[in-house]
Amino acid sequence: MTKIRMLRPLCLATLALSLAACAGSAMRSDPASMRGDDATMFSAQRTSLHRGDDDLLTAGLGLAGLQAMTPPTFADPERPLGAEARRRALWANWRGIADLAPGGGYGTLYGSLAAVPGREFHALATVPGASQPHRVLVQVPDGFDRTRRCIVVTASSGSRGIYGAIAVAGAWGLPKGCAVAYTDKGAGTDYFDADAGIGIAADGTPSADRAQAIFAPEGTGQGVAFKHAHSGDNPEADWGRHVRQAAEFALQALGEAYPDDAPFDFDSTRVIAVGISNGGGAVLRAAELEGDWLDAVVAGEPSIHVDAPGARALYDYTTEAALLMPCALLAVDNLPQPPLTAQVAPLWTARCASLRAAGLVEGTDPASQSQSALQTLRANGWTDGALRAGALSVGFDLWRAVAVTYASAYGRYSADAHPCGYRYSAQGADLARRAATATERAAWWSDGSGIPPGAGVGIVDPPMAGPDPVLPGLQCLRALAVGDDADARRVQTGIAETRAGLPRSGLPVVVVHGVDDGLIPMAFTSVPYVTTAQAAGREVRLWQVPHAQHFDGFLALPDYAARYVPLLPYVYAALDQVDAHLDGGPLPADAVVGSTPRGGAVLDGSHLAVPTPVAAPAR
């Protein structure tokens, strides 16, 4: 299955030029390899060197620097340099995705934090029909293996910025001598402060020049806007094409880096896609694109929406959880801590009473009301493992945060037109809207996860009152999922645009998912996707990992570390095995992993029980 190199003329564009002049050289010769409207253009191209104490993988921070409890500082807190913003973004994204805590095994049992010198190539790319660009980035290590050309292409998890998959794709691909191509898939942390007229420039620093801002929406009156919610493009509908464009940019970057070895094309270069969460959904969407440009896919805990029995759209189960789960968790024992049950019980009890008043649960007391909410969630497919892990999303208000952003994105609403009245802004201690400070803006790009609240930006709720003040807004969000008015139909149309198809025939795909995932439950996503794909004869495999939930980064919390195993080791192992499969080995088999929680012990291989490769048949 090794690719045969096909020589053809390559247009070696300089970094100051658009790829439009040579887009054809970065595609296979067969016109079916892409849709006819997908001519790619890259703009705002720049390159930088990262060697010595500023490498590609950790910006020189290494394990000790990434484990630091406070982020790298800016010499001027209001005016960071681009290099400072990059280093801090790497710190934030590593900590948000990987378990780097002592005893967790990262860098010793699995994964790599070794310094990788090399170059970065940045650009903006725009899919046809979109009004806003997405960021693409290619890291080319100095040790790029020109005799065994490989690209690992990835998309950020959640709504993270361009470095949002560094711990997933970069940590696996860069030490192996592969180039790694990233996209923020139309989301990211290019916030825009409408009060001050300040956005984020290409290097991640604040800019008062709208022409230099990556995202500067028209018509935003006040507060903060960001691409995922307010681009007007419903970027999730194009996540597969975002991934494809990142891979195309990687071919261009390699031609720039090694002109004597050109051409770099899909015929002569191995391309493996990998992502987790939303990034996992994005690479599965890329898998369905026409042409044989992509060689293999590994999708971890993917947010994927298919038309199949048991499948549920993200917005559907998120708005359901936002309403019912706080009440239901009162009836679930052995919840992980935090959230501290004693502290949140009064709030959850108030939710039960609100639901009863709204006719959404039955019962005359909190115990019976919580049982009613729990029975509804179980009947709708929630497992007890997902509910326990979902306590984290309740405690950190993630359900509401996700629902507010996605309602805006699916409905293509501007920042001041959310159908439920939500806005985003810096907030005071009383949660009232206020102007952002220069110090807050300086860290938005580095510290933000792409969906507020966080990094000094909060959700401004519609008028709140009563013992459960957020309930009216949550009911409005839920009505957009199940209602039939104009706004509901608008949001539902956007959701339908994100429905996934089958992967390309013959493309090897491995899906890895934690059985106890409480944010993107496996029963709603990976299981129906894999079942449908396998029934259609596609080469798709599923690794189910008991005792794994959604957030490796939260394994730094002692109770989470004791009861859950990380998912990243299985993603890396799946990458190893599909890479070996492309060299002639067998395709990994379906597996239910025999993982074991480590309790208070140091994580070791016996806890993980990573699936071993199936032996190749005798020849």
Disulfide bonds with the S-S distance in Angstrom:
Cys150-Cys178 2.02
Cys327-Cys352 2.01
Cys420-Cys476 2.07
